[in-house]
Amino acid sequence: MVNLVKQVLVLCTGNSCRSIMAEALINHLGAGESCPIFPCSPDKLHWSTPDPAKASGSEQDIDAAFDQAFLMLKDRIESLVNGNA
């Protein structure tokens, strides 16, 4: 089986922590880090992920919002890295 290298550019509306979490997960899961060049028409994926920075409530509620966003991104990125996205 051929293992194709994926080039990923992470953008986050609202300049939130989601893009930082996504980039850290991508790097951790083996996609590396560099400045990608997209010479053709790339696939565009839109992942609607709640912004944990807008969470309110108790400290536990806010922590839970960050955990939820992190786990949503982790699941999606693992699928992408494994060729299931």
Z-matrix of the N, CA and C atoms (Angstrom, degrees):
N
C 1 1.447
C 2 1.522 1 109.27
N 3 1.316 2 117.95 1 136.00
C 4 1.454 3 123.51 2 -179.58
C 5 1.523 4 109.00 3 -84.74
N 6 1.319 5 116.19 4 131.37
C 7 1.455 6 121.42 5 178.33
C 8 1.522 7 108.07 6 -99.32
N 9 1.329 8 117.18 7 102.88
C 10 1.452 9 121.44 8 -178.20
C 11 1.519 10 110.76 9 -82.94
N 12 1.333 11 116.09 10 138.13
C 13 1.453 12 121.62 11 176.90
C 14 1.519 13 108.12 12 -77.82
N 15 1.306 14 115.92 13 133.98
C 16 1.457 15 120.93 14 178.06
C 17 1.520 16 108.56 15 -104.68
N 18 1.309 17 115.35 16 136.75
C 19 1.451 18 120.49 17 173.13
C 20 1.521 19 106.54 18 -103.42
N 21 1.320 20 115.95 19 129.66
C 22 1.452 21 120.78 20 -173.81
C 23 1.524 22 109.62 21 -128.51
N 24 1.295 23 115.56 22 132.85
C 25 1.456 24 122.47 23 173.20
C 26 1.515 25 106.39 24 -119.61
N 27 1.314 26 116.83 25 121.74
C 28 1.461 27 121.72 26 -176.93
C 29 1.521 28 108.91 27 -102.58
N 30 1.321 29 115.79 28 123.95
C 31 1.461 30 121.64 29 176.17
C 32 1.515 31 108.42 30 -123.41
N 33 1.292 32 116.16 31 144.28
C 34 1.459 33 120.36 32 -179.84
C 35 1.518 34 108.43 33 -132.97
N 36 1.314 35 115.85 34 124.36
C 37 1.463 36 118.76 35 175.52
C 38 1.521 37 108.50 36 -69.39
N 39 1.294 38 116.28 37 144.67
C 40 1.451 39 119.54 38 178.63
C 41 1.521 40 113.51 39 82.22
N 42 1.332 41 117.86 40 5.17
C 43 1.462 42 122.20 41 179.06
C 44 1.526 43 111.01 42 47.62
N 45 1.293 44 115.09 43 49.72
C 46 1.460 45 121.72 44 -174.49
C 47 1.514 46 111.41 45 -95.14
N 48 1.314 47 115.08 46 -179.28
C 49 1.460 48 122.21 47 -178.49
C 50 1.523 49 112.41 48 -74.61
N 51 1.337 50 117.98 49 -12.00
C 52 1.460 51 119.87 50 -176.72
C 53 1.520 52 112.13 51 -61.32
N 54 1.330 53 117.95 52 -39.37
C 55 1.459 54 119.68 53 -179.59
C 56 1.528 55 111.13 54 -67.91
N 57 1.324 56 117.04 55 -34.59
C 58 1.464 57 120.50 56 177.89
C 59 1.525 58 109.68 57 -67.48
N 60 1.341 59 116.71 58 -43.65
C 61 1.466 60 119.68 59 177.57
C 62 1.521 61 110.48 60 -62.31
N 63 1.334 62 117.26 61 -44.29
C 64 1.464 63 121.11 62 -178.40
C 65 1.524 64 110.87 63 -63.12
N 66 1.332 65 117.46 64 -44.60
C 67 1.462 66 120.22 65 179.72
C 68 1.531 67 111.29 66 -63.07
N 69 1.336 68 116.70 67 -42.02
C 70 1.466 69 120.02 68 178.60
C 71 1.529 70 110.95 69 -62.33
N 72 1.331 71 116.80 70 -41.34
C 73 1.464 72 120.20 71 178.42
C 74 1.527 73 111.47 72 -65.65
N 75 1.314 74 116.82 73 -42.84
C 76 1.468 75 120.56 74 179.04
C 77 1.527 76 109.84 75 -60.48
N 78 1.313 77 117.02 76 -45.70
C 79 1.464 78 119.96 77 179.21
C 80 1.525 79 111.17 78 -64.68
N 81 1.305 80 117.23 79 -41.08
C 82 1.468 81 121.60 80 -179.86
C 83 1.532 82 112.11 81 -65.93
N 84 1.323 83 116.13 82 -36.58
C 85 1.466 84 120.38 83 -177.05
C 86 1.529 85 112.70 84 -85.03
N 87 1.328 86 117.38 85 4.33
C 88 1.453 87 119.67 86 168.75
C 89 1.499 88 117.00 87 104.21
N 90 1.313 89 119.06 88 12.27
C 91 1.466 90 119.25 89 179.47
C 92 1.523 91 111.72 90 -86.64
N 93 1.303 92 118.03 91 -6.18
C 94 1.459 93 121.64 92 176.35
C 95 1.515 94 112.67 93 73.61
N 96 1.316 95 114.77 94 -173.28
C 97 1.458 96 119.32 95 179.93
C 98 1.512 97 109.36 96 -142.43
N 99 1.292 98 116.17 97 126.55
C 100 1.452 99 123.03 98 173.43
C 101 1.514 100 106.71 99 -164.79
N 102 1.293 101 116.35 100 178.22
C 103 1.458 102 120.39 101 177.02
C 104 1.528 103 107.28 102 -91.66
N 105 1.330 104 117.67 103 108.58
C 106 1.466 105 119.20 104 -174.57
C 107 1.521 106 112.64 105 -72.49
N 108 1.319 107 114.98 106 147.23
C 109 1.463 108 122.70 107 173.35
C 110 1.519 109 106.14 108 -116.97
N 111 1.316 110 116.59 109 130.24
C 112 1.459 111 121.80 110 -177.94
C 113 1.530 112 108.61 111 -115.73
N 114 1.351 113 117.69 112 89.18
C 115 1.463 114 120.85 113 -174.86
C 116 1.532 115 114.31 114 -73.47
N 117 1.301 116 118.66 115 -12.74
C 118 1.463 117 119.90 116 -178.79
C 119 1.520 118 108.71 117 -128.82
N 120 1.283 119 116.79 118 -164.34
C 121 1.464 120 120.90 119 179.90
C 122 1.531 121 109.83 120 -81.49
N 123 1.312 122 117.05 121 106.27
C 124 1.467 123 119.08 122 -177.90
C 125 1.525 124 111.78 123 -76.60
N 126 1.315 125 115.33 124 156.97
C 127 1.458 126 120.02 125 169.99
C 128 1.520 127 107.53 126 -71.01
N 129 1.307 128 116.57 127 139.01
C 130 1.464 129 120.73 128 179.02
C 131 1.516 130 108.22 129 -115.13
N 132 1.306 131 115.17 130 124.01
C 133 1.458 132 121.34 131 178.60
C 134 1.521 133 107.89 132 -112.96
N 135 1.310 134 116.60 133 133.42
C 136 1.457 135 120.83 134 175.42
C 137 1.518 136 107.98 135 -115.03
N 138 1.308 137 115.28 136 117.00
C 139 1.457 138 120.49 137 179.52
C 140 1.520 139 107.71 138 -112.00
N 141 1.285 140 116.29 139 105.98
C 142 1.451 141 120.58 140 177.18
C 143 1.524 142 108.41 141 -74.23
N 144 1.308 143 115.60 142 111.44
C 145 1.455 144 121.95 143 -178.26
C 146 1.524 145 108.00 144 -125.18
N 147 1.320 146 117.87 145 125.65
C 148 1.467 147 119.18 146 179.78
C 149 1.525 148 111.41 147 -55.86
N 150 1.327 149 116.35 148 142.94
C 151 1.460 150 122.02 149 -179.31
C 152 1.524 151 109.62 150 -83.49
N 153 1.333 152 117.67 151 108.04
C 154 1.461 153 119.20 152 -177.93
C 155 1.528 154 113.04 153 -68.51
N 156 1.326 155 117.37 154 -20.07
C 157 1.462 156 120.22 155 178.29
C 158 1.523 157 111.33 156 -66.94
N 159 1.330 158 117.22 157 -17.38
C 160 1.465 159 121.20 158 178.48
C 161 1.525 160 112.03 159 -94.24
N 162 1.331 161 116.85 160 2.95
C 163 1.464 162 120.22 161 -179.04
C 164 1.523 163 110.13 162 -67.55
N 165 1.309 164 114.43 163 148.15
C 166 1.461 165 119.91 164 176.52
C 167 1.518 166 108.30 165 -134.31
N 168 1.301 167 115.69 166 172.17
C 169 1.454 168 120.63 167 -179.33
C 170 1.509 169 110.75 168 112.88
N 171 1.316 170 114.83 169 -154.18
C 172 1.460 171 120.31 170 -178.72
C 173 1.530 172 110.20 171 -72.18
N 174 1.306 173 115.25 172 169.19
C 175 1.465 174 120.28 173 176.83
C 176 1.531 175 110.35 174 -59.64
N 177 1.324 176 116.69 175 -37.00
C 178 1.470 177 120.82 176 177.58
C 179 1.526 178 110.86 177 -65.13
N 180 1.335 179 117.50 178 -39.75
C 181 1.466 180 121.11 179 178.45
C 182 1.529 181 110.94 180 -63.10
N 183 1.316 182 115.65 181 -42.38
C 184 1.468 183 120.55 182 -179.21
C 185 1.532 184 109.89 183 -68.70
N 186 1.325 185 117.12 184 -43.95
C 187 1.472 186 120.47 185 176.52
C 188 1.529 187 110.66 186 -59.26
N 189 1.324 188 116.54 187 -41.14
C 190 1.467 189 120.78 188 179.85
C 191 1.524 190 110.99 189 -63.90
N 192 1.330 191 118.10 190 -36.75
C 193 1.468 192 121.31 191 178.58
C 194 1.530 193 110.42 192 -65.26
N 195 1.330 194 116.73 193 -41.26
C 196 1.465 195 120.10 194 177.52
C 197 1.524 196 110.77 195 -66.97
N 198 1.327 197 116.85 196 -42.07
C 199 1.467 198 120.38 197 177.51
C 200 1.526 199 111.05 198 -60.71
N 201 1.324 200 116.90 199 -43.13
C 202 1.467 201 121.18 200 -179.57
C 203 1.526 202 111.18 201 -62.47
N 204 1.337 203 117.09 202 -46.31
C 205 1.465 204 120.42 203 179.30
C 206 1.527 205 110.46 204 -63.05
N 207 1.333 206 117.06 205 -43.21
C 208 1.454 207 121.38 206 179.80
C 209 1.521 208 111.17 207 -60.76
N 210 1.322 209 117.07 208 -46.72
C 211 1.463 210 120.29 209 -177.96
C 212 1.526 211 111.92 210 -67.86
N 213 1.341 212 117.53 211 -35.94
C 214 1.470 213 120.09 212 175.91
C 215 1.524 214 110.23 213 -62.08
N 216 1.332 215 116.41 214 -46.17
C 217 1.463 216 120.45 215 179.53
C 218 1.526 217 110.48 216 -65.21
N 219 1.317 218 116.95 217 -42.56
C 220 1.471 219 120.84 218 -179.40
C 221 1.529 220 110.80 219 -59.29
N 222 1.319 221 117.24 220 -46.32
C 223 1.466 222 120.56 221 179.33
C 224 1.521 223 111.47 222 -61.00
N 225 1.323 224 116.68 223 -44.26
C 226 1.467 225 120.37 224 -178.42
C 227 1.521 226 111.71 225 -68.37
N 228 1.329 227 116.72 226 -40.69
C 229 1.463 228 120.32 227 -179.60
C 230 1.524 229 110.84 228 -69.16
N 231 1.326 230 117.72 229 -39.58
C 232 1.465 231 119.67 230 175.99
C 233 1.532 232 110.62 231 -60.39
N 234 1.326 233 117.04 232 -40.42
C 235 1.467 234 120.29 233 176.78
C 236 1.524 235 110.84 234 -63.69
N 237 1.310 236 116.57 235 -41.57
C 238 1.467 237 120.98 236 179.25
C 239 1.518 238 110.67 237 -63.34
N 240 1.332 239 117.11 238 -48.19
C 241 1.465 240 121.91 239 -178.85
C 242 1.529 241 110.95 240 -62.87
N 243 1.326 242 116.38 241 -35.00
C 244 1.463 243 121.02 242 -179.35
C 245 1.523 244 113.83 243 -86.18
N 246 1.332 245 117.01 244 4.19
C 247 1.460 246 120.73 245 176.74
C 248 1.511 247 114.96 246 80.89
N 249 1.322 248 117.46 247 18.45
C 250 1.465 249 120.73 248 -178.48
C 251 1.521 250 113.12 249 -104.49
N 252 1.301 251 118.27 250 7.33
C 253 1.469 252 119.95 251 -177.19
C 254 1.509 253 111.18 252 -98.39
